[in-house]
Amino acid sequence: MIQHKTRKRRGIEMSEDKLSDLPNCILIHILSFLNTKDAVQTCILSKRWKCIWKYIPTLTLHYSKFSTLKSFDQFVSRVLSLRDNSILPHTFGFDRNGSINSSLLKKVANYVLSHNAKLLQLGIDVKGDIRDILPCISSCQTLTSLKLSVSPKGRYNYGRTLFPKSLNLTALTCLHLGNFAFCAGDDGRIEPFSAFNRLNSLIIDNCTVKDAQILCISSEKLVSLTMRNHSFDVYQIELSAPSLCAFSFMGIPYQKFHGSSLSSVELVNIDAEMLANYSEPPLVLLSWLSDLPNIKSLTVSASTLQVLSFVPDILKDKLLSASLMRSLKSLKVKLKPLSYGLSLALKIVNLEKELKARFEPSSLIPDGILDLLLRNSPSADVDIVECSRIDDSFDHLAPFSSSLFFQFLQPSSNERVEDFLERQIQHLKGVNLQIQKYTDLVTNEVIIWEREDLITLKEYQIMFLKISDVIERLVRELEAL
């Protein structure tokens, strides 16, 4: 800790500023741990600090630090203009919400392009045209870490950007991709990561495949794979990663895994989800646990256990229970509050059980599921912890919209928009009928339920009807084109 000596001048006690007496290199190093806005604000401390921020080798430009996007855009433009051009950054991060002006995006890209000789870490998260930034990314041959999330422009555009095939970053070890669609080559295979020979950490966030059903992930050095998925796409992931030992997943599990690399995975973290409009539970979640035979450390959320409980006769399948979790050493359960979609799905799926057996879920952990996971590893350590809805183990993933309307507008990449919208309308109408049947039974006291829960369910019904009306209007507009 830096000590401050005090001295009196004309009767006033003064504090001696030892921090400002430090060499520039140390002050620059200290400021490099701050986001760029906070670093720039130090210029008002004294004349000594006025220009220090211009020499910081890290640039972290994040819109969340600003009250308006306009003020953020102005700040970015001024910072890039006023920095010392002789300083080559080793870390550059740019994150902006909403559709970005092409001229600003090009200015950011041109800055990276002209200052990338020593760039090691690059992060760009925008809603814009990837062609504006692709040249600067392709030229960064020193990059070891790349976080790239590029969504198509448009207020209601929830599509994905085609992943560029021209990236050949040989030094890359960490790759985080968001909102991309991977396209098959001439042979029908999708293998977008084959050029990254040193890759050891891969994050695939809200990405999908196009014109094929198999995504190939091949890497001799890949150690960690993280996925987040909230779409309705179903495809197979073919893994060829003999060093893979950690797998994390958040979202709705649709993808099936295939490959001998599954046997090397020892650390697994799953936060599974399920939407109320999904007529069948995602059975693939159970196949993951069966196909990963050597799991030693398993972390699951309460919602993951609830999704597993939807599998028909899961507790009666002796063949299944004999194959699960034979190497488990530790099991951690995170008691996160369930999402609205999963809570409603529970009420709908368990309707028949409640009618027949007065069944009412009383715990975030469904009966029997925890015992099933521990059946073949009774000596495993079990840790059950309370936590918030925001899981800190997925902090590296940007916040995902909880809007139900946004989640409904996630069509399959191989499906016509009109067909997708019609399918969603039918889902919503089916859910609405189930809710109405359920509320009638509660109202007539055929089943007993808390008044607050009934009010919540009716609110869901109103919300679903509104969403259905919006989608039907979109269909009419499409038909009129």
N, C-alpha and C positions, 0 to 999 in steps of 0.2 A: 504494500500500500504506500502511495506517495504521501509523505508528511508535508504539512503546510506550516511553515514558521510564521509567527505573527510579530508585527512590530507596530508601534504607535507613532502616528504622524499627526502633529497638531491636535493631540487629544483624541484622535480617532483610531481605533484598532484596525489595522490593515492586515490582510492575509496575503502572504507571498505565494505567487502562482508558480509552483514548481513544475506543473504539467507543461506549461508553455515553454519552459526552459529545455525540454527534451529535444533531441535532434529531430530533424524533419523525418528521417527514415522511420523512427519509432512512432511518431504521430500518424504518419501515413499508414503504418501497419495497424495501429489501433482503429483508425477510421475505416479500414478495409473490412472490418467486421460489421459495419453498419449498412443499412440500406442507403441508397444514394441520396434520398431526400434528407435524412437525418445528418448525413455527412456534410452535405452542402450547407445546412443550417448552422454548422459550427463556424461559418465565416463571420458571423456577427459577434463572436466572443471578443475578438480584439484584432488589431492589425496583423499580429503574428499568425492568426488563423485564417486570414482572408482568402488565401489562395491554396491552402494545404489540400483541400478536396480535389483540386484539379489534377493532382498527381496520383490519386488512388488507383491501383491496378484492378479494382473490382467495380463493376457497374451493376447495380440491382435496381431496375426501374419497374416498379409495381404500382398499378393503378389504385389498389386498395388503400394506399397512403394518402389519397387525394379526395377532396369532397366532390369534384366534378371531373369528367373525362376531358373537358376543355382545358382545365388547369393542369391536368397531367400531361396532355399533349404539348402544351406550351413549355412546361418544365423540361420534358424530354428534349425538345428542340433546342432550348437554351443550353442545357448541360452538354449536349454533344457539340455545340458550337464553341463553348467557352473552355472545354477541357484542354489541357496541354497535349497537343497532337504528337509530341515525341514519346508520350507514355503509351506503351502497348499493353492493354489489359490482358490478364490471364483468365478472368471470369466476366461473363456478360450475360445478364438476365433481363428479359423484356416481357412483361405480362400486362396485357390490356384487354379489358372487357368490351364487348360490343364491336360492331363493324368499324374497322380502322380506315382512316383516309389513306389512299394509296401513296400519296406524296410523303407522308410521315413514315410509313412502313419502308419505303424506298430509302429514306434518309437514314433510318436505323440500319438497314441492310448495307448501305454504302459505307457507313461508319465501321461496321464489323468487317466488311470486305477490305477496307484500307488499314485496319488495325489488327489483323488476325495472325500476325507472324508468331506470336507467343500464346495465342488463345488456347486454353485447356478445357474450359467449361463454358458451354453455350446453352442458354435456355430461351426459347421464343414461344409464347402462348398468345395467339391472336386469332381474330376472325377476319380473314382477308384472303388475298390471292397468293398462293405459295410461289408463283412465278416471280413475285417481287423480292423474295428472300432466298430462293434456291441457289443463285450464284454464290452468295456469301457463305452459305453452309457448305456447299461442295468444295469450296476453296480452303476450308479450315482443316488442313492435313495434320495439324498438331492436336486436334481435339481428342480428349480422352473421355469426356462426358457431354452428351447431347440430350436435351429435353426439348422436344418439338411437338407442339399441338397447334394445328392450323385448321380452322373450320371455315367452310364456305361463307361468303358474305350474305347478308340478308337477315332481316329481323326474325322471320319464321322459317329460316333454312336450317334444318337439323340434320342435313346430310353430312357426308364425310369427304375429305379431300383424298384424291388418289395419291398413294405413296410413290414418291419418285424412285425410279429404278437406277438413276444416275449416281446415287450416293455411294462413294467408295472411300470411307474413312477408316484407313487401316490401323490407326492408333486407338480407335474407340474401344473403351472397356465398359462404359455404362450408357445405355440407350433407353430413353423414356419417350414413347410415342403416344399421342392422343388424337382421336377423331380422324383416323386414316382408314382408307379402304385399300386392301392389298389385291392387286390384279394378277391373274394367272399369266404365265408366259406361253410360248408357242406349244410347249409340251403339256400344258394343262396343270402344271405344278406351280404352287405359290411358295417361294422360298426367299422372302425379302431380306433376310439377315445373313445370307451366305458370304457377303463381302466383308463382314465385320469379324475378322479372324481372331481378334483378342477379346471379344465380348464376353464379359462375365456376369453382367447384371442387365436384365431386360424387363421393361415395364410396358405392357400393352393395355392402353386405357381407352375404352369405348371404341375399339377398332373392329373391323369386320373383313370378310373376304368377298371377292366379286368374281363371278364366272367360274367358280370351282367350289368344291366341298372340302378341300384339304389344305390346311396351312402347315407348312413345314418349318420347324425351328431346329436348325442344325448348327451346333457350335461345340467344339471340343472343350472350350474353357468356361462355358456358361455354368454359373453356380447358383444364381438366384433368378426366378421367374415370377413376376407379379402380373396379375390380370384383373381388370375391372370391366364388367359387361352389364349393360342395362338394355340391350336390344333383344329382338326376337330371332336373331340369326342362329341357325343350327349348322355347325360344321365340325369337322374333325381336325384335331391338332396332332400332327405326327412329330414326335420328339426324338431327336438324335443328339443328346447332350449327356455324355457319360459322366460328367462332373457335377451335374445338377443335384443340389442337396436341399434347396429351399424353394417352396412353392406357396404363394399367397394369392387369394382370390377374394374379390368383393363384388357383389351384385347377384344377377340371376344366372345360375349355372345351366348352360345349354350345350356347351362344347364337350365333345368326347375326346379323350386322350388315347394315343396309341404309340407304342414304342418301348424298347427295352430300357430306356433311361428312367422310367418310372421307378425301377427298383432301387435307384440310388438316392431317391428323395427321402430325407429324414425329418425335415422341419416343415410343417404344414400349418397355415393360418387361413381359415375360411370364415367369411362373413357373408353367408348366403341370404338371398332375398326371394320374395315371391309376390307377384302382383295379384290383386283380387280378381282380375279378369282372365287369369290363366286357368283354363278349365281342368288341367291335370298338373300334378306336382312335377317338378323337374327331377325325374328319376336319375338323371346323370350324376347328381351329387353323391348318391349311394355308390355308383360305379367308380367314382374317384377314390373313395375310401377303400374299395375292394381292390382297385388296380394299383394302389400305392402300398405295397406289402410291408415295407420296412420303415414306416413312420415311427419315429422315436419321441418326437415332441409335437403335440397337436393342440392348436389353439382354435376354438370355435366360439361364435357368438350364440346368444340365446336364439336368435332367429334361424341360425343354421340347424339347431336341434329341432326347432319347430318345423322347418321344411322337411327334415328327415322323417318326422312323425307323420307326415302326409303319405308316405309310401305305404301302400296296402300290405297288411300282414307282416310288417317289418320285424316285429317282435316274435313272430312265430316261425320265421324262416331259419331253421337249424343249420342248413348248409351255408347260408350267409353268415350267421353268427360265428361259425367255426373258422371263417377265413378272415375276419376283421381284426385289425390292430394286434397282431401277435407280438410285435416288437416294441409296443408303446411303453415309454418310461415316464412321460409326464403329460397330463391333460389339463388345459386351462380353459375355463368357460367364462366368457365375458357376458355379464347380465346387462346387456344394453337394452333400452326400451325398444319394443318392436315398432316398425314403421307402420303408417296408417294402412298401406296396401296389404301387408302381411297380417295385421290385426283383423282386417275385414275378411281376408281369405280364411283365417282360422274360424271365424264365426260361420262362414258359409260352408266350408268343408266339414265342420263338426256339427252342422245342423241335424243331420240324421242321428248322430250319436246322442245328441242332447235330447232328441225326441224319444229315443228308445231307452236310454239309460240315465237320463238326467245329468249327462256329462257336462261339466263346466270347467274349462282350463283355469286352474287356480295358481299356476306358477309359470314363470318364464321358461322353466325346464320341463318339458313334457315327460310324463311317466314312462319309465322303462328305457328311454333312449340313452341316458348316461350309462346305465348298467350294460346295455348292449355294446357300447364302445369299450367298456372296461372288462368285458367277459373273459377275453383271452389274455388280459394283462392286469390281473387283480392287484398286483403290487405297485402299479403306476401311481405316481404322485398326482393328486387332484387339487387344483386351485380354482376356486369359484370367486370371482371378483365383480364388484359393482362398477359400472363405468357409464359414461354419458353416451348419447347416441353417436357422437363423433368419436371414432376409434383412433387413438393416437398411433396405433401401429400402421395406419394407412395415411399418415401425415404427408407423405411424399406425393399423394394424389390430390389434385385440386378439388375443392368442393364441387359435388355433382348436384345439379338441380333436383330438388325434391318434388318439383311440380309434377303432378300426376299427368297433366296434359302433355308435358314434355316427354314423359316416359311412354305414353301411348303413341306418340309420333316418332317411333323408332322402327320403321319398316324393315323387312328383310331386304337385303341388297338385290335379290333376284325377283322381287315382287313389284308389280305395277302399283303405283300410288293409289289408284282408284280401288283396286282389289283389296289393298291393305286397309283403307278407310272403311270399306264395306265390312270387312272382317271385324274391325274394332267396334263398329256399330252393333253387330250381332253379339259380340262379347258383352258390351255394355247393357244391351237389352236383356240378355240372359242373367247378368248379375242383378239388374234391377228387379227382375221377376223373383229371384231368390230372396232378395232383401225384403220385398213386399210380402212374400210368403212368411218370412221369418218374423217381421213386425206384426203381422196378423196373429201369429201364434202367441207372441208375447202379449199382445193386447187382449187376447181372449183367455189369457192365463193358462194356456196349454203347457207352456214352459215358463219358468221364472227367470227374470233377468233384471239387473239393476236399471233404474230409471235413467241414469246418466249414460249408460251404454246404449240404451234404446234411442236417446236423443242423438248420440253420436252416429248411430247407424242411419237414422233418418237424414242427418246432414250429409252422409255419404251418398244416400239415394238422390238427394237434390243435386249434389255435385256431379254424380254420374249422368243425370238427366241433362244438366247444362252442357257437359262435355259432349254427350251424344248429339245434342242440338247443334253444337259448333261443328262437329265432324260432318253431320248431314248437310249443313250449309256449304262446307268445303266441297263435298261431293257434287252438290248441285252446281257450284261455280265451275268445277272441273268439267262437268258434262256440258256446260254452256259454252266452253271455249271452242 
